[in-house]
């Protein structure tokens, strides 16, 4: 599959897009002896795993201590060189239906081996819109018909986003559904972008949280009422 898709190891590989499995990579650099094999040199597996706390996994197959923040993929913790091709991992509890006009706040855990970009204009974003608004971007004001965004209100995980209804073309009323997804970019030399949850238009692969019209329409987003 990695051979058939030249973008397999990027954040926009077909398998990742279709299955949502952002931790899938293809590489041929395994070495070892005595039945123990592990990647060597530059590897996508280096510091590429997500920590698990329930149950807590503190050591690997060989009883070596796992990194508490950026463990290696696979059964063995090894010494390699990070080859980061994954966007930040974003996880959160979906917003509950509110049936009122209170502006909700979303808290999201966002982590990345190359660190999350928290610079001005490139902080993690929450995109949102009313279900009746256009599935595109045309500006981040109430005069524009389409997706709007708010940046994270802080600079460390968990990041918090408070939906700003004043950016919508009209205030929500009973029966309206608010659609939303979160995006974040990392500090790799060529930034990788992670999303939860959004599938971009065919052939588009974001390189920044500043999404433009070619990214849309998007599908797979969440919603609340």
QUIDAQUI-V249047 format. One record per residue. N is the residue number from 1. OMEGA is omega in whole degrees, 0 to 359 (none if undefined). D_LAST is the distance of its C-alpha to the last C-alpha in Angstrom with 2 decimals. Layout:
n = [N	N]
omega = [OMEGA	OMEGA]
d_last = [D_LAST	D_LAST]
This chain:
n = [1	2	3	4	5	6	7	8	9	10	11	12	13	14	15	16	17	18	19	20	21	22	23	24	25	26	27	28	29	30	31	32	33	34	35	36	37	38	39	40	41	42	43	44	45	46	47	48	49	50	51	52	53	54	55	56	57	58	59	60	61	62	63	64	65	66	67	68	69	70	71	72	73	74	75	76	77	78	79	80	81	82	83	84	85	86	87	88	89	90	91	92	93	94	95	96	97	98	99	100	101	102	103	104	105	106	107	108	109	110	111	112	113	114	115	116	117	118	119	120	121	122	123	124	125	126	127	128	129	130	131	132	133	134	135	136	137	138	139	140	141	142	143	144	145	146	147	148	149	150	151	152	153	154	155	156	157	158	159	160	161	162	163	164	165	166	167	168	169	170	171	172	173	174	175	176	177	178	179	180	181	182	183	184	185	186	187	188	189	190	191	192	193	194	195	196	197	198	199	200	201	202	203	204	205	206	207	208	209	210	211	212	213	214	215	216	217	218	219	220	221	222	223	224	225]
omega = [179	180	182	181	181	180	185	185	176	179	182	175	184	181	179	182	184	185	183	183	186	182	180	179	177	176	182	184	184	176	178	180	177	176	179	183	182	178	176	179	180	186	174	182	181	178	186	183	176	181	177	182	180	359	178	177	188	178	185	183	181	181	174	183	176	171	182	185	182	179	177	174	176	187	187	172	186	179	180	178	182	172	190	176	181	172	178	175	184	177	180	172	182	178	179	173	186	181	177	185	176	181	186	175	178	175	184	172	182	182	178	181	178	180	182	178	179	179	179	180	181	175	174	183	169	176	182	176	170	184	180	182	186	179	179	172	180	182	184	176	180	179	183	181	180	181	172	179	167	175	175	181	179	188	179	179	1	180	181	180	175	181	181	183	182	179	179	180	176	181	179	175	180	180	178	174	177	180	185	171	181	177	178	176	181	183	175	181	168	188	172	183	175	181	173	349	176	172	185	179	186	177	181	178	185	176	180	176	180	184	180	187	181	179	190	7	176	177	174	182	176	178	172	179	none]
d_last = [39.68	40.20	43.23	41.59	38.70	40.14	36.78	36.37	36.78	34.37	30.64	30.30	32.58	31.79	31.66	29.22	26.97	27.20	27.16	25.26	28.43	28.99	31.99	34.23	37.39	40.85	44.02	47.67	49.02	49.51	52.73	54.18	56.92	57.64	54.53	52.16	50.48	48.07	47.08	49.47	49.29	46.15	43.33	39.63	39.74	40.99	38.37	35.73	34.27	31.35	32.35	31.70	31.73	31.23	34.00	35.59	37.71	40.42	43.19	43.77	45.92	49.07	48.00	47.56	44.99	41.61	40.12	37.56	35.37	36.26	37.94	39.52	38.18	40.16	42.40	44.66	44.20	46.52	47.79	46.66	45.50	41.80	40.82	37.18	35.33	31.90	29.00	27.57	25.86	22.26	20.59	17.65	15.44	11.96	9.31	7.97	4.85	5.94	5.74	8.14	9.58	11.03	11.38	10.91	13.96	14.43	17.91	19.56	23.08	24.84	28.48	31.14	34.88	35.62	33.29	30.07	30.63	29.66	31.67	30.64	28.59	28.32	26.29	23.30	20.33	16.57	15.72	12.41	11.59	9.61	9.88	12.68	14.63	17.57	17.70	20.45	21.49	23.51	23.45	21.44	21.39	19.51	22.35	21.48	19.25	17.74	16.50	16.96	17.75	18.59	21.47	21.77	22.92	25.71	28.25	28.32	26.29	23.90	22.38	19.64	17.19	15.50	12.99	14.85	13.01	16.57	17.04	14.62	16.58	14.90	12.73	9.10	9.39	8.14	7.02	6.06	4.51	6.05	8.85	11.35	14.71	17.56	21.20	24.48	28.14	31.25	34.72	36.67	39.27	37.12	33.55	31.36	27.61	25.06	21.45	18.56	17.23	18.53	21.34	23.19	25.18	28.37	31.10	29.15	29.53	28.16	30.68	28.67	25.20	25.92	24.51	26.07	25.73	27.64	24.88	22.55	20.96	19.26	17.74	16.47	13.67	10.69	6.99	3.79	0.00]
